[in-house]
């Protein structure tokens, strides 16, 4: 996925997507779209 992320912590959302915070001091979040990988 993103190799630059060593220890990301994932926050599962209602739509099975994930917000990955790469830098603890940062307020920026990368939104990884995993919804499309899930077959309902």
mmCIF file of the N, C-alpha and C atoms, coordinates in Angstrom:
data_MODEL
# 
_entry.id   MODEL 
# 
loop_
_atom_site.group_PDB 
_atom_site.id 
_atom_site.type_symbol 
_atom_site.label_atom_id 
_atom_site.label_alt_id 
_atom_site.label_comp_id 
_atom_site.label_asym_id 
_atom_site.label_entity_id 
_atom_site.label_seq_id 
_atom_site.pdbx_PDB_ins_code 
_atom_site.Cartn_x 
_atom_site.Cartn_y 
_atom_site.Cartn_z 
_atom_site.occupancy 
_atom_site.B_iso_or_equiv 
_atom_site.pdbx_formal_charge 
_atom_site.auth_seq_id 
_atom_site.auth_comp_id 
_atom_site.auth_asym_id 
_atom_site.auth_atom_id 
_atom_site.pdbx_PDB_model_num 
ATOM 1   N N  . UNK A 1 1  ? 0.855   -1.188 0.000  1.00 0.00 ? 1  UNK A N  1 
ATOM 2   C CA . UNK A 1 1  ? 0.000   0.000  0.000  1.00 0.00 ? 1  UNK A CA 1 
ATOM 3   C C  . UNK A 1 1  ? 0.895   1.243  0.000  1.00 0.00 ? 1  UNK A C  1 
ATOM 4   N N  . UNK A 1 2  ? 1.113   1.795  1.192  1.00 0.00 ? 2  UNK A N  1 
ATOM 5   C CA . UNK A 1 2  ? 2.020   2.928  1.291  1.00 0.00 ? 2  UNK A CA 1 
ATOM 6   C C  . UNK A 1 2  ? 3.219   2.501  2.124  1.00 0.00 ? 2  UNK A C  1 
ATOM 7   N N  . UNK A 1 3  ? 4.339   2.306  1.472  1.00 0.00 ? 3  UNK A N  1 
ATOM 8   C CA . UNK A 1 3  ? 5.506   1.763  2.161  1.00 0.00 ? 3  UNK A CA 1 
ATOM 9   C C  . UNK A 1 3  ? 6.140   2.765  3.114  1.00 0.00 ? 3  UNK A C  1 
ATOM 10  N N  . UNK A 1 4  ? 5.791   4.027  2.938  1.00 0.00 ? 4  UNK A N  1 
ATOM 11  C CA . UNK A 1 4  ? 6.365   5.081  3.769  1.00 0.00 ? 4  UNK A CA 1 
ATOM 12  C C  . UNK A 1 4  ? 5.793   5.032  5.183  1.00 0.00 ? 4  UNK A C  1 
ATOM 13  N N  . UNK A 1 5  ? 4.691   4.312  5.310  1.00 0.00 ? 5  UNK A N  1 
ATOM 14  C CA . UNK A 1 5  ? 4.045   4.215  6.619  1.00 0.00 ? 5  UNK A CA 1 
ATOM 15  C C  . UNK A 1 5  ? 4.556   2.991  7.368  1.00 0.00 ? 5  UNK A C  1 
ATOM 16  N N  . UNK A 1 6  ? 5.235   3.227  8.472  1.00 0.00 ? 6  UNK A N  1 
ATOM 17  C CA . UNK A 1 6  ? 5.772   2.112  9.234  1.00 0.00 ? 6  UNK A CA 1 
ATOM 18  C C  . UNK A 1 6  ? 4.748   1.551  10.206 1.00 0.00 ? 6  UNK A C  1 
ATOM 19  N N  . UNK A 1 7  ? 4.197   2.459  11.011 1.00 0.00 ? 7  UNK A N  1 
ATOM 20  C CA . UNK A 1 7  ? 3.213   2.018  11.987 1.00 0.00 ? 7  UNK A CA 1 
ATOM 21  C C  . UNK A 1 7  ? 1.953   2.866  11.920 1.00 0.00 ? 7  UNK A C  1 
ATOM 22  N N  . UNK A 1 8  ? 1.167   2.657  10.883 1.00 0.00 ? 8  UNK A N  1 
ATOM 23  C CA . UNK A 1 8  ? -0.078  3.415  10.762 1.00 0.00 ? 8  UNK A CA 1 
ATOM 24  C C  . UNK A 1 8  ? -1.121  2.843  11.713 1.00 0.00 ? 8  UNK A C  1 
ATOM 25  N N  . UNK A 1 9  ? -2.014  3.683  12.187 1.00 0.00 ? 9  UNK A N  1 
ATOM 26  C CA . UNK A 1 9  ? -3.126  3.121  12.929 1.00 0.00 ? 9  UNK A CA 1 
ATOM 27  C C  . UNK A 1 9  ? -4.392  3.377  12.141 1.00 0.00 ? 9  UNK A C  1 
ATOM 28  N N  . UNK A 1 10 ? -5.162  2.320  11.967 1.00 0.00 ? 10 UNK A N  1 
ATOM 29  C CA . UNK A 1 10 ? -6.332  2.379  11.106 1.00 0.00 ? 10 UNK A CA 1 
ATOM 30  C C  . UNK A 1 10 ? -7.602  2.631  11.895 1.00 0.00 ? 10 UNK A C  1 
ATOM 31  N N  . UNK A 1 11 ? -8.423  3.508  11.355 1.00 0.00 ? 11 UNK A N  1 
ATOM 32  C CA . UNK A 1 11 ? -9.714  3.765  11.981 1.00 0.00 ? 11 UNK A CA 1 
ATOM 33  C C  . UNK A 1 11 ? -10.817 3.355  11.015 1.00 0.00 ? 11 UNK A C  1 
ATOM 34  N N  . UNK A 1 12 ? -11.435 2.204  11.263 1.00 0.00 ? 12 UNK A N  1 
ATOM 35  C CA . UNK A 1 12 ? -12.489 1.713  10.398 1.00 0.00 ? 12 UNK A CA 1 
ATOM 36  C C  . UNK A 1 12 ? -13.707 2.635  10.433 1.00 0.00 ? 12 UNK A C  1 
ATOM 37  N N  . UNK A 1 13 ? -14.275 2.907  9.264  1.00 0.00 ? 13 UNK A N  1 
ATOM 38  C CA . UNK A 1 13 ? -15.453 3.763  9.200  1.00 0.00 ? 13 UNK A CA 1 
ATOM 39  C C  . UNK A 1 13 ? -16.683 2.928  8.894  1.00 0.00 ? 13 UNK A C  1 
ATOM 40  N N  . UNK A 1 14 ? -17.808 3.567  8.770  1.00 0.00 ? 14 UNK A N  1 
ATOM 41  C CA . UNK A 1 14 ? -19.060 2.867  8.524  1.00 0.00 ? 14 UNK A CA 1 
ATOM 42  C C  . UNK A 1 14 ? -19.056 2.194  7.153  1.00 0.00 ? 14 UNK A C  1 
ATOM 43  N N  . UNK A 1 15 ? -18.233 2.734  6.267  1.00 0.00 ? 15 UNK A N  1 
ATOM 44  C CA . UNK A 1 15 ? -18.232 2.225  4.910  1.00 0.00 ? 15 UNK A CA 1 
ATOM 45  C C  . UNK A 1 15 ? -17.028 1.342  4.638  1.00 0.00 ? 15 UNK A C  1 
ATOM 46  N N  . UNK A 1 16 ? -16.420 0.841  5.723  1.00 0.00 ? 16 UNK A N  1 
ATOM 47  C CA . UNK A 1 16 ? -15.280 -0.044 5.590  1.00 0.00 ? 16 UNK A CA 1 
ATOM 48  C C  . UNK A 1 16 ? -14.091 0.603  4.900  1.00 0.00 ? 16 UNK A C  1 
ATOM 49  N N  . UNK A 1 17 ? -13.990 1.917  5.034  1.00 0.00 ? 17 UNK A N  1 
ATOM 50  C CA . UNK A 1 17 ? -12.815 2.611  4.544  1.00 0.00 ? 17 UNK A CA 1 
ATOM 51  C C  . UNK A 1 17 ? -11.911 2.858  5.747  1.00 0.00 ? 17 UNK A C  1 
ATOM 52  N N  . UNK A 1 18 ? -10.738 3.364  5.486  1.00 0.00 ? 18 UNK A N  1 
ATOM 53  C CA . UNK A 1 18 ? -9.827  3.593  6.596  1.00 0.00 ? 18 UNK A CA 1 
ATOM 54  C C  . UNK A 1 18 ? -9.178  4.963  6.522  1.00 0.00 ? 18 UNK A C  1 
ATOM 55  N N  . UNK A 1 19 ? -9.081  5.602  7.671  1.00 0.00 ? 19 UNK A N  1 
ATOM 56  C CA . UNK A 1 19 ? -8.310  6.832  7.758  1.00 0.00 ? 19 UNK A CA 1 
ATOM 57  C C  . UNK A 1 19 ? -6.958  6.459  8.359  1.00 0.00 ? 19 UNK A C  1 
ATOM 58  N N  . UNK A 1 20 ? -5.910  6.742  7.629  1.00 0.00 ? 20 UNK A N  1 
ATOM 59  C CA . UNK A 1 20 ? -4.593  6.396  8.137  1.00 0.00 ? 20 UNK A CA 1 
ATOM 60  C C  . UNK A 1 20 ? -3.815  7.650  8.509  1.00 0.00 ? 20 UNK A C  1 
ATOM 61  N N  . UNK A 1 21 ? -3.470  7.770  9.764  1.00 0.00 ? 21 UNK A N  1 
ATOM 62  C CA . UNK A 1 21 ? -2.690  8.917  10.203 1.00 0.00 ? 21 UNK A CA 1 
ATOM 63  C C  . UNK A 1 21 ? -1.217  8.538  10.165 1.00 0.00 ? 21 UNK A C  1 
ATOM 64  N N  . UNK A 1 22 ? -0.488  9.187  9.298  1.00 0.00 ? 22 UNK A N  1 
ATOM 65  C CA . UNK A 1 22 ? 0.890   8.795  9.062  1.00 0.00 ? 22 UNK A CA 1 
ATOM 66  C C  . UNK A 1 22 ? 1.847   9.420  10.072 1.00 0.00 ? 22 UNK A C  1 
ATOM 67  N N  . UNK A 1 23 ? 1.572   10.667 10.428 1.00 0.00 ? 23 UNK A N  1 
ATOM 68  C CA . UNK A 1 23 ? 2.447   11.352 11.369 1.00 0.00 ? 23 UNK A CA 1 
ATOM 69  C C  . UNK A 1 23 ? 1.666   11.793 12.607 1.00 0.00 ? 23 UNK A C  1 
ATOM 70  N N  . UNK A 1 24 ? 2.056   11.285 13.773 1.00 0.00 ? 24 UNK A N  1 
ATOM 71  C CA . UNK A 1 24 ? 1.363   11.556 15.031 1.00 0.00 ? 24 UNK A CA 1 
ATOM 72  C C  . UNK A 1 24 ? 1.214   13.055 15.307 1.00 0.00 ? 24 UNK A C  1 
ATOM 73  N N  . UNK A 1 25 ? 2.227   13.841 14.950 1.00 0.00 ? 25 UNK A N  1 
ATOM 74  C CA . UNK A 1 25 ? 2.186   15.274 15.218 1.00 0.00 ? 25 UNK A CA 1 
ATOM 75  C C  . UNK A 1 25 ? 1.365   16.031 14.182 1.00 0.00 ? 25 UNK A C  1 
ATOM 76  N N  . UNK A 1 26 ? 1.083   15.342 13.090 1.00 0.00 ? 26 UNK A N  1 
ATOM 77  C CA . UNK A 1 26 ? 0.402   16.009 11.989 1.00 0.00 ? 26 UNK A CA 1 
ATOM 78  C C  . UNK A 1 26 ? -1.109  15.884 12.104 1.00 0.00 ? 26 UNK A C  1 
ATOM 79  N N  . UNK A 1 27 ? -1.807  16.850 11.536 1.00 0.00 ? 27 UNK A N  1 
ATOM 80  C CA . UNK A 1 27 ? -3.267  16.803 11.531 1.00 0.00 ? 27 UNK A CA 1 
ATOM 81  C C  . UNK A 1 27 ? -3.786  16.285 10.199 1.00 0.00 ? 27 UNK A C  1 
ATOM 82  N N  . UNK A 1 28 ? -2.849  15.903 9.352  1.00 0.00 ? 28 UNK A N  1 
ATOM 83  C CA . UNK A 1 28 ? -3.247  15.422 8.038  1.00 0.00 ? 28 UNK A CA 1 
ATOM 84  C C  . UNK A 1 28 ? -3.491  13.922 8.050  1.00 0.00 ? 28 UNK A C  1 
ATOM 85  N N  . UNK A 1 29 ? -4.569  13.532 7.400  1.00 0.00 ? 29 UNK A N  1 
ATOM 86  C CA . UNK A 1 29 ? -4.906  12.119 7.337  1.00 0.00 ? 29 UNK A CA 1 
ATOM 87  C C  . UNK A 1 29 ? -4.997  11.661 5.884  1.00 0.00 ? 29 UNK A C  1 
ATOM 88  N N  . UNK A 1 30 ? -4.462  10.476 5.628  1.00 0.00 ? 30 UNK A N  1 
ATOM 89  C CA . UNK A 1 30 ? -4.622  9.887  4.309  1.00 0.00 ? 30 UNK A CA 1 
ATOM 90  C C  . UNK A 1 30 ? -5.855  8.999  4.336  1.00 0.00 ? 30 UNK A C  1 
ATOM 91  N N  . UNK A 1 31 ? -6.724  9.203  3.360  1.00 0.00 ? 31 UNK A N  1 
ATOM 92  C CA . UNK A 1 31 ? -7.923  8.373  3.301  1.00 0.00 ? 31 UNK A CA 1 
ATOM 93  C C  . UNK A 1 31 ? -7.718  7.251  2.288  1.00 0.00 ? 31 UNK A C  1 
ATOM 94  N N  . UNK A 1 32 ? -7.662  6.046  2.811  1.00 0.00 ? 32 UNK A N  1 
ATOM 95  C CA . UNK A 1 32 ? -7.472  4.891  1.939  1.00 0.00 ? 32 UNK A CA 1 
ATOM 96  C C  . UNK A 1 32 ? -8.828  4.271  1.626  1.00 0.00 ? 32 UNK A C  1 
ATOM 97  N N  . UNK A 1 33 ? -9.162  4.251  0.362  1.00 0.00 ? 33 UNK A N  1 
ATOM 98  C CA . UNK A 1 33 ? -10.467 3.739  -0.039 1.00 0.00 ? 33 UNK A CA 1 
ATOM 99  C C  . UNK A 1 33 ? -10.432 2.233  -0.230 1.00 0.00 ? 33 UNK A C  1 
ATOM 100 N N  . UNK A 1 34 ? -10.983 1.517  0.741  1.00 0.00 ? 34 UNK A N  1 
ATOM 101 C CA . UNK A 1 34 ? -11.021 0.059  0.647  1.00 0.00 ? 34 UNK A CA 1 
ATOM 102 C C  . UNK A 1 34 ? -12.428 -0.432 0.328  1.00 0.00 ? 34 UNK A C  1 
ATOM 103 N N  . UNK A 1 35 ? -13.345 0.525  0.160  1.00 0.00 ? 35 UNK A N  1 
ATOM 104 C CA . UNK A 1 35 ? -14.748 0.180  -0.071 1.00 0.00 ? 35 UNK A CA 1 
ATOM 105 C C  . UNK A 1 35 ? -14.900 -0.641 -1.341 1.00 0.00 ? 35 UNK A C  1 
ATOM 106 N N  . UNK A 1 36 ? -14.163 -0.247 -2.359 1.00 0.00 ? 36 UNK A N  1 
ATOM 107 C CA . UNK A 1 36 ? -14.294 -0.886 -3.655 1.00 0.00 ? 36 UNK A CA 1 
ATOM 108 C C  . UNK A 1 36 ? -13.774 -2.319 -3.640 1.00 0.00 ? 36 UNK A C  1 
ATOM 109 N N  . UNK A 1 37 ? -12.985 -2.647 -2.593 1.00 0.00 ? 37 UNK A N  1 
ATOM 110 C CA . UNK A 1 37 ? -12.444 -3.995 -2.491 1.00 0.00 ? 37 UNK A CA 1 
ATOM 111 C C  . UNK A 1 37 ? -13.421 -4.938 -1.804 1.00 0.00 ? 37 UNK A C  1 
ATOM 112 N N  . UNK A 1 38 ? -14.480 -4.353 -1.294 1.00 0.00 ? 38 UNK A N  1 
ATOM 113 C CA . UNK A 1 38 ? -15.454 -5.155 -0.547 1.00 0.00 ? 38 UNK A CA 1 
ATOM 114 C C  . UNK A 1 38 ? -16.713 -5.422 -1.376 1.00 0.00 ? 38 UNK A C  1 
ATOM 115 N N  . UNK A 1 39 ? -17.039 -6.697 -1.516 1.00 0.00 ? 39 UNK A N  1 
ATOM 116 C CA . UNK A 1 39 ? -18.230 -7.062 -2.286 1.00 0.00 ? 39 UNK A CA 1 
ATOM 117 C C  . UNK A 1 39 ? -19.408 -7.263 -1.346 1.00 0.00 ? 39 UNK A C  1 
ATOM 118 N N  . UNK A 1 40 ? -20.410 -6.426 -1.499 1.00 0.00 ? 40 UNK A N  1 
ATOM 119 C CA . UNK A 1 40 ? -21.583 -6.529 -0.621 1.00 0.00 ? 40 UNK A CA 1 
ATOM 120 C C  . UNK A 1 40 ? -22.531 -7.610 -1.113 1.00 0.00 ? 40 UNK A C  1 
# 
